[in-house]
Amino acid sequence: MILLKLFWSFFLVGLFSFGGGYAAMPFIQEQVVELNGWLTMNEFVDVVTISQMTPGPIAINAATFVGMKMSGIPGAVAATIGCVTPSCFIVLFLAYLYYRYRELSTVKGILKGLRPAVVSLIAVAGFSILQMALLGAKAQSWLAIDLSGFDYVAAIVFAVALFILRKFKVDPIYVMLGSGLVGFIVYYVAG
C-alpha cells in the first residue's frame, strides 16, 4: 500500500508542478510533510539540500530520497516512476502541440502568463526554506515570528553567500561547498 501511496503522491507532484524543480518544492512539501507526514519540516529541508547537491532534477531526487526512507529501494523506484510518468506524457504531447502551433499568438500569450505564476511558486518555496533555516522548527508563519530561535550564524552565512553570488558571480557549487564547510565548523566542530 505504501508503494502505491508513494507512486500516487509523486505522480501528483509530477503532474502539477510546472516550472521545474524549484516550483515543485511547495507541492513536494505538501505531499510529504503536511498530507502524509513522511518527513518533518527539518527532514524536508535536509532532503531539499541533498537534492540540490546531487545531480539531476530536484523533484526526482526528492522522490527517490523520500521513497528510500519510507520503503527502501522499492519505495525509491515507485516514487521516482510516479514523479516522471506524467512529465513523459505531458512533454510528448506539448512538444507535438508546440511544434505545430508555436507561432500562434495565443500560445505565446499562455506561456507569457505562466511565467509570473512559476516565479511565485519558486518564491514561496524559497521563503519556506529561508524561514526554516533562520528560525528553526518553531517557525509556523511569517506573520507570527518567534525570534527566540533565530540563528544568527545561518543569517550571516546566508547574507555572505547571497552577496558573493550576486556581486562576484561565483559558481554556486563553490558557495555551497564553502557554506557547508562553515556549517560543519560552526555547528559540529565548535558546537
Long-range contacts (C-beta under 8 A, 24 or more apart in sequence): 2-70, 2-71, 2-75, 3-71, 3-74, 3-75, 3-78, 4-78, 5-36, 6-63, 6-66, 6-67, 6-70, 6-71, 6-75, 6-78, 6-79, 6-82, 7-78, 7-79, 7-81, 7-82, 8-82, 9-35, 9-36, 9-79, 9-82, 10-59, 10-63, 10-66, 10-67, 10-79, 10-80, 10-82, 10-83, 11-82, 11-83, 11-85, 11-86, 13-59, 13-63, 13-82, 13-83, 14-59, 14-82, 14-83, 14-84, 14-85, 14-86, 14-87, 15-86, 15-90, 17-59, 17-121, 18-114, 18-117, 18-118, 19-114, 19-117, 19-118, 19-121, 19-122, 20-57, 20-118, 21-51, 21-57, 21-58, 21-59, 22-58, 22-121, 22-122, 22-125, 22-126, 23-118, 23-121, 23-122, 23-125, 24-58, 24-59, 24-62, 25-58, 25-121, 25-122, 25-125, 25-128, 25-129, 26-121, 26-124, 26-125, 26-128, 28-59, 28-62, 28-63, 29-125, 29-128, 32-62, 32-66, 38-66, 38-69, 38-70, 39-66, 39-69, 40-137, 41-132, 41-137, 42-132, 42-137, 45-129, 45-132, 45-133, 48-129, 52-176, 53-176, 59-83, 60-84, 130-158, 133-158, 134-158, 153-186, 153-187, 157-182, 157-183
